């Protein structure tokens, strides 16, 4: 007996619907299983299993001074514009007049790397505005002008930077300029943790470095120009940042130092020599997520590699 074409179509449609009813719940179950599996994924609490893109990294619990994560912390690296934190310390601790007007000169122009600047030769602003530009937008001419206008000039200013490093116990740190353009500006991650811990206690540095943007009168005729923070994390609600500074030159790679409150604990993060424009920020987010799932009583018990106690005291 042969089926009519209409009956055949009805038979095929009925079979297809039966298959659909059978397999859709299976498909939904499969998706639900994958969804549950995705959310059940845990961050490995062992810091030796945390993979960071930065060649050097150090995470310190600021309250206990315990190192909670360390990766090549004893190696001295070029630090690029992280230098500007020491520049700010020298300006502030020497009680220089922040309302004094400074002028960008030809001496402040970068002839080493020919880096971009928002500041034309002849631009005038207060010392405070130059400090803000150096810390937020990492303006190299601003840092150079701050050093040049120090009593005794740039050489005396850099000498003060190195003296301050010695006073803080930054034994493996050396400065050659105030901007960080010079690759001979070097420090270990341990020394930078000391610098961050000192600088964050200076209210003005805390206030400036945590701004997502600033407005400064550096446009034509003193027009206000908006400059954004070189660290986009300061604008993220998930972060409670107390200090931030970025840096980059070819020798240093992408660098980032921060002080932030994570899981109700003040924490210092040092990330040096990351490769890729966003690698240092991705690493910072990895560190934060890792710390957020930790049992706080276990912090400081493990590190990415064994670090002698003498090498991690801050």
Secondary structure as the mmCIF struct_conf table of DSSP 4:
data_model
#
loop_
_struct_conf.conf_type_id
_struct_conf.id
_struct_conf.beg_label_comp_id
_struct_conf.beg_label_asym_id
_struct_conf.beg_label_seq_id
_struct_conf.end_label_comp_id
_struct_conf.end_label_asym_id
_struct_conf.end_label_seq_id
HELX_RH_AL_P HELX_RH_AL_P1 UNK A 5 UNK A 40
BEND BEND1 UNK A 45 UNK A 45
HELX_RH_3T_P HELX_RH_3T_P1 UNK A 47 UNK A 49
BEND BEND2 UNK A 53 UNK A 55
STRN STRN1 UNK A 56 UNK A 61
TURN_TY1_P TURN_TY1_P1 UNK A 62 UNK A 65
STRN STRN2 UNK A 66 UNK A 71
BEND BEND3 UNK A 72 UNK A 72
TURN_TY1_P TURN_TY1_P2 UNK A 73 UNK A 74
BEND BEND4 UNK A 75 UNK A 75
STRN STRN3 UNK A 77 UNK A 78
HELX_RH_3T_P HELX_RH_3T_P2 UNK A 80 UNK A 82
HELX_RH_AL_P HELX_RH_AL_P2 UNK A 83 UNK A 93
TURN_TY1_P TURN_TY1_P3 UNK A 94 UNK A 95
TURN_TY1_P TURN_TY1_P4 UNK A 98 UNK A 99
BEND BEND5 UNK A 100 UNK A 100
STRN STRN4 UNK A 101 UNK A 103
HELX_RH_3T_P HELX_RH_3T_P3 UNK A 106 UNK A 108
BEND BEND6 UNK A 109 UNK A 109
BEND BEND7 UNK A 112 UNK A 113
BEND BEND8 UNK A 118 UNK A 118
TURN_TY1_P TURN_TY1_P5 UNK A 121 UNK A 122
STRN STRN5 UNK A 124 UNK A 126
HELX_RH_AL_P HELX_RH_AL_P3 UNK A 127 UNK A 136
BEND BEND9 UNK A 137 UNK A 137
HELX_RH_AL_P HELX_RH_AL_P4 UNK A 140 UNK A 148
TURN_TY1_P TURN_TY1_P6 UNK A 149 UNK A 149
BEND BEND10 UNK A 150 UNK A 150
TURN_TY1_P TURN_TY1_P7 UNK A 151 UNK A 152
HELX_RH_AL_P HELX_RH_AL_P5 UNK A 153 UNK A 167
TURN_TY1_P TURN_TY1_P8 UNK A 168 UNK A 169
TURN_TY1_P TURN_TY1_P9 UNK A 171 UNK A 172
STRN STRN6 UNK A 174 UNK A 174
BEND BEND11 UNK A 176 UNK A 176
BEND BEND12 UNK A 178 UNK A 180
BEND BEND13 UNK A 182 UNK A 182
TURN_TY1_P TURN_TY1_P10 UNK A 183 UNK A 184
STRN STRN7 UNK A 186 UNK A 187
HELX_RH_AL_P HELX_RH_AL_P6 UNK A 189 UNK A 199
TURN_TY1_P TURN_TY1_P11 UNK A 200 UNK A 201
BEND BEND14 UNK A 202 UNK A 202
HELX_RH_AL_P HELX_RH_AL_P7 UNK A 203 UNK A 209
TURN_TY1_P TURN_TY1_P12 UNK A 210 UNK A 210
BEND BEND15 UNK A 212 UNK A 212
STRN STRN8 UNK A 213 UNK A 216
BEND BEND16 UNK A 217 UNK A 217
BEND BEND17 UNK A 219 UNK A 219
HELX_RH_3T_P HELX_RH_3T_P4 UNK A 220 UNK A 222
STRN STRN9 UNK A 225 UNK A 228
BEND BEND18 UNK A 230 UNK A 230
HELX_RH_3T_P HELX_RH_3T_P5 UNK A 232 UNK A 235
TURN_TY1_P TURN_TY1_P13 UNK A 237 UNK A 238
STRN STRN10 UNK A 241 UNK A 249
TURN_TY1_P TURN_TY1_P14 UNK A 250 UNK A 252
STRN STRN11 UNK A 253 UNK A 262
TURN_TY1_P TURN_TY1_P15 UNK A 263 UNK A 264
STRN STRN12 UNK A 265 UNK A 274
BEND BEND19 UNK A 276 UNK A 276
TURN_TY1_P TURN_TY1_P16 UNK A 277 UNK A 278
HELX_RH_AL_P HELX_RH_AL_P8 UNK A 279 UNK A 292
TURN_TY1_P TURN_TY1_P17 UNK A 293 UNK A 293
BEND BEND20 UNK A 294 UNK A 294
HELX_RH_3T_P HELX_RH_3T_P6 UNK A 296 UNK A 298
TURN_TY1_P TURN_TY1_P18 UNK A 299 UNK A 300
BEND BEND21 UNK A 301 UNK A 301
BEND BEND22 UNK A 304 UNK A 305
HELX_RH_AL_P HELX_RH_AL_P9 UNK A 309 UNK A 312
#
